[in-house]
Amino acid sequence: MDVLGDLIGRDCRSEAAALRAAAVDREYDYRRFCTSAWKVGNFLRHLGVRGGDGVAVADDPLPEAVLTLYGAALLGGVVRFDPPTAPNDDVRAVVVPESALDDYDLEPGTKPVVYGDQHPDPSVAYFERDVWSENPTMPPDVIASENPLLRTDEATYSHGEVVRAAEAVVERTGLDAGDEVGVVAAASFADPGVVAAGLVAPVVAGGTVAVGSAADSDVVVGPDGDVDPETVLGP
């Protein structure tokens, strides 16, 4: 496996649990998880996201955040989980809760996407409506291991770096298919180690990503958990 899209190909679909979000009591099996990520990718393409474009996503323990990471990755989009509030011409799309949208001063070329409630401005895309109406097929883009995937204020990480870090977590913790990896509330998606260990490693193993609650998880990602994010990826 060289890129994030390798983890959600057609042959990865099954009835095994892929994603659980305690805050909204939602669960996705691998069939629905893969298909939903493909739809997000096709939706972002319609907003103009292409390889190398930035996709800023709220640091929010909800399916929308996780699915946007995987959907953007299929296009070669570069995800950051701490959307800049000031105008930023490197960001093509911003995906945030509707209640938070007014906190952002967006460039004219940046497309706003909200989830939760629908925004009164009809020009603002609505995740729940617009994604689910998309074509459930995997985008055809060809992504290379060295292409950027994840960006923070300090560094940019490639697909290969994130996947290799996730594979190392799987090996270190003995993760197996069916195991659940919980991301504690204190662990921010803006930390690339949390993304690699909490959002990617369980999918590498064929296990379950659990966000919003780490109760009863087989492996816990967080400062005091089984995996300290600081040990997963460098700064």
C-alpha positions as CSV (number, residue, x, y, z in Angstrom):
1,M,0.0,0.0,0.0
2,D,1.5,3.3,-1.2
3,V,-1.3,5.8,-1.0
4,L,-4.4,6.3,1.1
5,G,-6.7,5.4,-1.8
6,D,-5.2,1.8,-1.8
7,L,-7.0,1.3,1.6
8,I,-10.5,2.0,0.1
9,G,-10.5,0.3,-3.2
10,R,-13.4,-1.8,-4.5
11,D,-11.9,-5.0,-3.0
12,C,-11.8,-3.4,0.4
13,R,-15.5,-3.3,0.8
14,S,-17.1,-5.6,3.4
15,E,-19.7,-5.7,6.1
16,A,-17.0,-5.3,8.8
17,A,-17.1,-2.1,10.9
18,A,-14.9,0.6,9.6
19,L,-15.9,3.8,11.4
20,R,-17.8,4.6,14.6
21,A,-18.7,8.1,15.8
22,A,-20.0,8.1,19.3
23,A,-21.2,11.8,19.3
24,V,-23.7,11.1,16.6
25,D,-24.2,7.4,17.1
26,R,-23.3,6.5,13.6
27,E,-21.4,3.4,12.3
28,Y,-20.1,2.7,8.8
29,D,-19.2,-0.8,7.5
30,Y,-16.4,-1.0,5.0
31,R,-18.8,-1.1,2.1
32,R,-20.5,2.2,3.1
33,F,-17.2,3.8,4.3
34,C,-15.5,3.2,0.9
35,T,-18.5,4.3,-1.1
36,S,-19.0,7.4,1.0
37,A,-15.3,8.4,0.6
38,W,-15.6,8.0,-3.2
39,K,-18.7,10.2,-3.2
40,V,-16.8,12.9,-1.1
41,G,-14.0,12.7,-3.7
42,N,-16.4,13.3,-6.6
43,F,-18.1,16.0,-4.7
44,L,-14.8,17.9,-4.0
45,R,-13.9,17.5,-7.7
46,H,-17.1,19.4,-8.6
47,L,-15.9,22.2,-6.3
48,G,-12.7,22.4,-8.2
49,V,-10.3,20.4,-6.0
50,R,-7.4,19.0,-8.0
51,G,-4.1,17.5,-7.2
52,G,-2.1,19.7,-4.8
53,D,-5.1,21.9,-3.8
54,G,-5.7,22.5,-0.2
55,V,-8.8,21.1,1.6
56,A,-9.3,22.5,5.1
57,V,-11.4,20.4,7.5
58,A,-12.7,21.1,11.0
59,D,-10.9,19.3,13.8
60,D,-14.1,17.5,14.6
61,P,-14.6,13.9,15.8
62,L,-17.3,13.2,13.3
63,P,-17.6,11.1,10.1
64,E,-17.6,14.2,7.9
65,A,-14.0,15.0,8.9
66,V,-12.8,11.4,8.4
67,L,-14.6,10.9,5.1
68,T,-13.3,14.2,3.8
69,L,-9.7,13.1,4.5
70,Y,-10.1,10.0,2.5
71,G,-12.2,11.7,-0.3
72,A,-9.7,14.5,-0.7
73,A,-6.8,12.0,-0.8
74,L,-8.4,10.3,-3.8
75,L,-7.9,13.5,-5.8
76,G,-4.5,14.4,-4.5
77,G,-5.9,17.1,-2.3
78,V,-3.8,18.2,0.6
79,V,-5.7,18.1,3.9
80,R,-5.2,20.3,7.0
81,F,-7.4,19.9,10.1
82,D,-7.0,23.5,11.4
83,P,-8.7,25.7,8.8
84,P,-7.1,29.1,8.7
85,T,-9.6,31.8,9.6
86,A,-7.8,34.4,7.4
87,P,-8.1,34.3,3.6
88,N,-5.8,31.7,2.2
89,D,-5.4,31.2,-1.5
90,D,-3.9,27.7,-1.1
91,V,-7.2,26.4,0.2
92,R,-9.8,25.3,-2.5
93,A,-12.5,24.0,-0.1
94,V,-13.3,24.5,3.6
95,V,-15.4,21.8,5.3
96,V,-16.8,23.0,8.7
97,P,-19.9,22.8,10.9
98,E,-22.5,25.3,9.8
99,S,-22.4,27.1,13.1
100,A,-18.7,27.8,12.6
101,L,-18.7,29.1,9.0
102,D,-19.0,32.7,9.8
103,D,-15.7,32.5,11.7
104,Y,-13.8,32.2,8.4
105,D,-12.9,34.9,6.0
106,L,-12.6,33.0,2.7
107,E,-10.9,33.9,-0.5
108,P,-13.3,34.2,-3.5
109,G,-11.9,31.0,-4.9
110,T,-12.4,29.0,-1.7
111,K,-15.6,26.9,-1.7
112,P,-17.4,26.7,1.7
113,V,-19.0,23.3,2.7
114,V,-21.0,22.9,5.9
115,Y,-22.4,20.0,7.7
116,G,-24.9,19.5,10.5
117,D,-27.4,22.3,9.7
118,Q,-27.9,23.8,6.3
119,H,-26.6,27.4,5.8
120,P,-29.2,30.1,4.9
121,D,-27.0,31.1,1.9
122,P,-27.9,28.8,-0.9
123,S,-24.4,29.2,-2.5
124,V,-22.9,27.3,0.5
125,A,-22.6,23.6,-0.2
126,Y,-24.4,21.3,2.2
127,F,-22.4,18.1,2.9
128,E,-25.4,15.8,3.8
129,R,-27.3,16.7,0.7
130,D,-24.6,17.3,-1.9
131,V,-22.3,14.4,-1.0
132,W,-24.9,11.7,-0.8
133,S,-26.3,12.6,-4.2
134,E,-22.9,12.0,-5.8
135,N,-21.9,9.1,-8.1
136,P,-20.7,6.2,-5.9
137,T,-17.6,5.4,-8.0
138,M,-14.0,5.7,-7.2
139,P,-12.4,8.8,-8.8
140,P,-9.9,7.8,-11.6
141,D,-7.1,10.1,-10.4
142,V,-3.6,8.5,-10.2
143,I,-1.9,9.5,-7.0
144,A,1.8,8.7,-6.2
145,S,3.4,7.9,-2.9
146,E,5.4,11.1,-2.9
147,N,2.3,13.3,-3.5
148,P,1.4,15.5,-0.5
149,L,-1.5,14.4,1.7
150,L,-1.4,16.2,5.0
151,R,-0.4,19.7,5.9
152,T,0.2,21.5,9.2
153,D,1.7,24.9,9.9
154,E,5.1,23.2,10.4
155,A,5.3,20.5,7.7
156,T,3.7,18.7,4.8
157,Y,3.5,14.9,4.8
158,S,3.2,12.7,1.7
159,H,0.9,9.7,1.2
160,G,3.8,7.4,1.6
161,E,5.0,8.9,4.8
162,V,1.5,8.7,6.4
163,V,0.8,5.2,5.2
164,R,4.2,3.9,6.3
165,A,3.7,5.5,9.7
166,A,0.3,3.9,10.0
167,E,1.8,0.5,9.0
168,A,4.4,0.9,11.8
169,V,1.6,1.5,14.3
170,V,-0.1,-1.6,13.1
171,E,3.1,-3.7,13.6
172,R,4.0,-2.1,16.9
173,T,0.5,-2.6,18.5
174,G,-0.4,-5.9,16.8
175,L,-3.5,-4.5,15.3
176,D,-5.6,-7.0,13.4
177,A,-8.8,-7.0,11.4
178,G,-11.8,-6.4,13.7
179,D,-9.7,-4.5,16.3
180,E,-11.0,-1.0,17.2
181,V,-8.7,2.0,17.6
182,G,-10.2,4.8,19.7
183,V,-9.0,8.4,19.4
184,V,-9.4,10.2,22.8
185,A,-11.2,13.5,22.9
186,A,-7.9,15.3,23.8
187,A,-6.2,14.0,20.6
188,S,-6.5,16.6,17.9
189,F,-6.8,15.7,14.2
190,A,-4.5,18.7,13.6
191,D,-1.7,16.5,15.0
192,P,-0.4,14.4,12.0
193,G,0.4,11.5,14.4
194,V,-3.2,11.3,15.4
195,V,-4.3,11.1,11.8
196,A,-1.7,8.3,11.0
197,A,-2.3,6.3,14.1
198,G,-6.0,6.9,14.7
199,L,-7.6,7.5,11.3
200,V,-5.3,5.5,9.0
201,A,-3.7,2.6,11.0
202,P,-7.0,0.9,11.8
203,V,-8.0,0.9,8.1
204,V,-4.6,-0.5,7.1
205,A,-5.3,-3.4,9.5
206,G,-9.0,-3.8,8.5
207,G,-10.1,-2.6,11.9
208,T,-12.4,0.1,13.1
209,V,-11.8,3.9,13.5
210,A,-13.6,5.1,16.7
211,V,-13.8,8.9,17.1
212,G,-15.4,10.8,19.9
213,S,-14.9,8.1,22.4
214,A,-12.1,5.6,23.2
215,A,-14.1,3.5,25.7
216,D,-13.7,-0.2,25.2
217,S,-11.3,0.2,22.2
218,D,-8.5,-2.3,21.7
219,V,-6.0,0.4,21.1
220,V,-6.2,4.0,22.3
221,V,-4.5,6.9,20.5
222,G,-3.7,9.9,22.7
223,P,-1.1,11.4,25.0
224,D,-1.9,8.8,27.8
225,G,-3.1,6.0,25.5
226,D,-1.4,3.0,23.9
227,V,0.0,5.1,21.1
228,D,1.4,8.6,21.8
229,P,0.9,10.6,18.6
230,E,4.3,12.3,19.1
231,T,6.0,9.0,18.4
232,V,4.3,8.4,15.1
233,L,5.3,11.2,12.7
234,G,8.1,13.8,13.1
235,P,7.3,17.5,13.3
